[in-house]
Amino acid sequence: MPSVLLSEFYAAGQSASESWPEDAKLYQPYEVEQILLPDTAACLSVKAFLRMCELAFQVEMRTNADLMSPTGSVPFLRCGNMVVADVEPIIEFLHFKGISLSSHLDNAGKADMKAYMSLVNIVLRNAELYVSWCDNTTLQEVTKPRFTAFLPWPINNVVCWQTKNDVKKRLKAADWHTKSLEDVYEMVDNCCHALSERLGTFKYFFGDKPTELDAVVFGHLFAVLTTPLPDNKLCTIIREYQNLVDLCQNIDVNYFQKHAEDSTDIRHMQMQS
């Protein structure tokens, strides 16, 4: 598989007018058996974004998707001779090609959208990492079994330990290493409150059309709502904001259930009560 990074794409001055290839593929870990909460959120965000842009793509599941990725992050997109990994770089890559969901917004609207996307990425992404890797019950009952599902012993334990340390370093850099689980829940609640206030009674965050923010928020919230965890506090927090739940259900119906014929698509799990 070609492995050209996004920075190389810019350096090479590739044409932004190149058409979207018919064989574009999105690579991710296997669902349910292997995928973790943070990766589920990322995969859902990218799928929602691509479908909102009405771009055709195939989902390819691999046990070693993270090792195939040029950055170690999933999902990653193969588009022609380009390989781009993770949510923000994929969105940026499409913007460079002239594909955007927010082109109708004025400068103030775009700045507002980016501020909320930053909030979501900082709070919800870190909360998912914290719960998955720093809460010992979730680590032992959910994260470790899934993360090591396709790895032989003793490599499984070594890789799991290394990844846990990497996550802790990332959380420390973000000043999350001293937080308690209750602190994390409070930050998630505050984030959801801000998002709920911004959404109000609109169908999407900026009116009748979805933007990148809708795709990213959906990915994080729907991942939590459909991923069983030993402590469902995150799910309970989200369910306190009915307009956010309605947003997730609307996007699921319009951009995922209509693609149910794709057998490799994300499972349509019933939202946890």
C-alpha atoms as one frame of an Amber mdcrd trajectory, in Angstrom:
protein
   0.000   0.000   0.000   1.317   3.507  -0.786   2.171   5.436   2.362   2.442
   9.140   1.617   1.924  11.390   4.635  -0.225  14.505   4.544   2.807  16.766
   4.957   4.330  15.169   1.867   1.098  15.834   0.015   1.469  19.550   0.676
   5.175  19.511  -0.138   4.542  17.768  -3.434   1.934  20.347  -4.374  -0.564
  17.704  -5.430  -3.544  19.044  -7.358  -6.489  19.874  -5.149  -8.748  19.308
  -8.146  -8.033  15.584  -8.382 -11.309  13.673  -8.378 -12.345  11.428  -5.511
 -11.255   7.858  -6.350 -13.828   5.092  -6.630 -11.666   2.754  -4.545 -11.120
   4.967  -1.487 -10.795   2.808   1.627 -11.023   3.498   5.337  -9.001   1.124
   7.513  -9.862   0.385  11.130  -9.607  -2.382  13.770 -12.260  -5.063  13.995
 -15.383  -3.884  15.778 -16.651  -5.286  19.075 -13.847  -7.870  19.430 -10.963
  -5.408  19.188 -11.859  -1.745  18.869 -11.557   0.505  21.931 -13.783   3.424
  22.906 -11.421   6.214  21.698 -10.878   4.450  18.358 -14.605   3.788  17.969
 -15.223   7.517  18.371 -12.562   8.374  15.782 -13.849   5.835  13.245 -17.446
   7.014  13.642 -16.416  10.671  13.297 -14.601  10.033  10.012 -17.365   7.837
   8.599 -19.983  10.445   9.442 -17.870  13.193   7.868 -17.257  11.263   4.648
 -20.934  10.372   4.304 -22.050  13.917   5.013 -19.721  14.913   2.167 -21.439
  12.224   0.024 -18.127  10.506  -0.722 -17.990   6.810  -1.546 -15.588   4.613
   0.416 -15.159   1.053   1.599 -14.454   0.013   5.164 -11.535  -2.382   5.574
 -11.011  -4.046   8.948  -7.590  -5.318   9.913  -6.268  -6.812  13.150  -3.102
  -4.751  12.661  -4.739  -1.542  11.433  -2.696   0.564  13.871   0.546  -0.961
  12.589  -0.499  -0.332   8.978  -1.253   3.326   9.752   1.561   5.784   8.902
   1.139   7.415  12.318  -0.117   4.491  14.401  -3.549   6.127  14.650  -6.838
   4.760  13.374  -8.770   5.085  11.263  -6.641   5.869   8.246  -7.818   6.716
   4.762  -6.294   5.493   1.526  -7.293   7.908  -1.216  -5.490   7.310  -4.504
  -1.773   7.389  -3.666  -2.387   9.170  -0.364  -2.637   7.646   3.106  -3.927
   9.951   5.855  -4.575   8.919   9.467  -6.828  10.196  12.269  -9.806  12.534
  12.338  -8.349  16.031  12.079  -5.764  15.224   9.360  -8.446  13.486   7.258
 -10.758  16.501   7.563  -7.841  18.810   6.717  -6.912  16.617   3.747 -10.416
  16.919   2.311 -10.453  20.658   2.921  -7.233  20.916   0.904  -9.039  19.091
  -1.908 -11.855  21.644  -1.722 -14.318  19.378   0.108 -15.893  21.014   3.152
 -19.130  20.926   5.141 -18.634  24.426   6.546 -17.971  26.503   3.430 -21.369
  28.201   3.868 -20.366  29.637   7.260 -18.948  33.137   7.611 -15.620  33.706
   9.341 -17.231  34.108  12.755 -19.173  30.888  12.277 -16.044  28.984  11.222
 -14.132  30.307  14.230 -17.006  29.290  16.494 -17.070  25.811  14.967 -13.323
  25.330  15.413 -13.547  26.421  19.057 -16.192  23.792  19.800 -14.262  21.138
  17.888 -11.215  21.948  20.012 -13.327  21.617  23.157 -14.636  18.226  22.033
 -11.188  16.940  21.090  -9.638  18.069  24.367 -12.368  16.967  26.763 -14.130
  13.987  25.199 -11.054  12.430  23.597  -9.039  12.669  26.806 -11.994  11.417
  28.858 -12.269   8.333  26.642  -8.552   7.661  27.006  -8.698   8.197  30.761
 -11.652   5.873  31.326 -10.235   3.214  28.993  -6.681   3.156  30.353  -6.635
   4.767  33.813  -9.775   3.351  35.396  -8.528  -0.049  36.537 -11.906  -1.801
  36.336 -12.464  -0.705  32.730  -8.839  -1.466  31.886  -9.059  -5.044  33.144
 -12.590  -5.900  32.007 -12.795  -4.107  28.654  -9.632  -2.418  27.383  -7.050
  -5.123  27.978  -9.142  -8.053  26.607  -9.989  -6.112  23.442  -6.561  -4.598
  22.942  -4.794  -7.936  23.266  -7.433 -10.040  21.465  -5.252 -10.766  18.430
  -1.822 -10.622  20.068   0.086 -13.731  21.225   1.485 -14.108  24.730   3.732
 -12.564  26.028   3.701  -9.788  23.399   0.124  -8.947  24.354   1.114  -7.918
  27.883   4.161  -5.958  26.738   2.278  -3.975  24.085  -0.606  -3.301  26.465
   1.818  -1.991  29.113   3.607   0.209  26.578   0.348   1.653  25.266  -0.906
   2.340  28.781   2.295   4.267  29.531   1.983   6.219  26.265  -1.593   7.192
  27.123  -0.552   8.283  30.606   2.204  10.455  29.110  -0.322  12.050  26.768
  -2.722  12.724  29.638   0.124  14.145  31.728   1.062  16.503  28.893  -2.564
  17.668  28.837  -2.510  18.085  32.644  -5.018  15.287  33.138  -2.750  12.938
  35.098  -3.798  14.269  38.512  -7.538  14.184  37.823  -9.852  11.769  39.556
 -12.577   9.855  37.746 -15.137  12.248  39.224 -13.127  15.210  37.871 -13.271
  13.636  34.417 -17.017  13.087  34.654 -17.507  16.712  35.698 -15.506  17.952
  32.697 -17.540  15.765  30.345 -20.752  17.123  31.867 -19.551  20.708  31.384
 -18.586  19.939  27.781 -21.978  18.372  27.034 -23.712  21.347  28.645 -21.828
  23.756  26.371 -22.632  21.639  23.300 -26.286  21.357  24.283 -26.539  25.117
  24.713 -24.954  25.674  21.286 -27.209  23.139  19.560 -30.417  24.406  21.156
 -33.410  23.477  19.029 -31.485  23.354  15.750 -31.286  20.141  13.742 -27.521
  20.553  13.541 -25.129  22.877  15.346 -25.284  25.529  12.626 -28.812  25.115
  11.333 -30.233  22.667   8.817 -26.917  21.499   7.360 -24.337  19.321   9.140
 -20.791  20.573   9.562 -17.539  18.978  10.646 -18.556  19.689  14.249 -21.675
  17.527  13.911 -19.620  14.626  12.561 -17.016  14.842  15.332 -19.553  15.265
  18.152 -21.578  12.345  16.804 -18.518  10.117  16.766 -17.695  10.731  20.408
 -21.224  10.716  21.819 -22.511   7.755  19.813 -19.421   5.739  20.746 -20.152
   6.278  24.437 -23.881   5.651  24.024 -23.306   2.293  22.308 -20.223   0.950
  24.116 -21.007  -1.020  27.294 -18.608  -0.201  30.124 -18.459  -1.430  33.736
 -19.361   2.102  34.846 -21.898   3.712  32.504 -21.567   7.160  34.051 -20.393
   8.696  30.763 -23.495   7.365  29.029 -25.704   8.653  31.855 -24.214  12.133
  31.546 -24.865  12.316  27.805 -28.431  11.083  28.220 -29.171  14.081  30.422
 -28.977  16.239  27.279 -31.862  15.106  25.095 -31.036  17.379  22.158 -27.568
  15.790  21.921 -29.115  12.303  21.978 -31.576  13.400  19.274 -28.658  14.682
  17.187 -26.948  11.295  17.431 -30.116   9.421  16.504 -30.732  11.741  13.546
 -27.217  11.248  12.164 -27.363   7.498  12.772 -30.625   7.206  10.819 -29.624
   9.470   7.935 -25.962   8.556   7.475 -25.526   5.043   8.896 -28.735   3.040
   8.814 -29.143   3.964   5.138 -25.798   2.215   4.560 -26.803  -0.921   6.451
 -26.171  -3.008   3.340 -22.449  -2.514   3.994 -21.738  -5.558   6.152 -18.432
  -4.071   7.344 -20.076  -0.934   8.688 -20.232  -0.025  12.364 -22.769  -2.107
  14.237 -26.110  -0.460  14.890 -26.154  -1.204  18.566 -29.069  -0.158  20.676
 -28.155   2.867  22.751 -27.637   2.058  26.381 -30.406   3.111  28.701
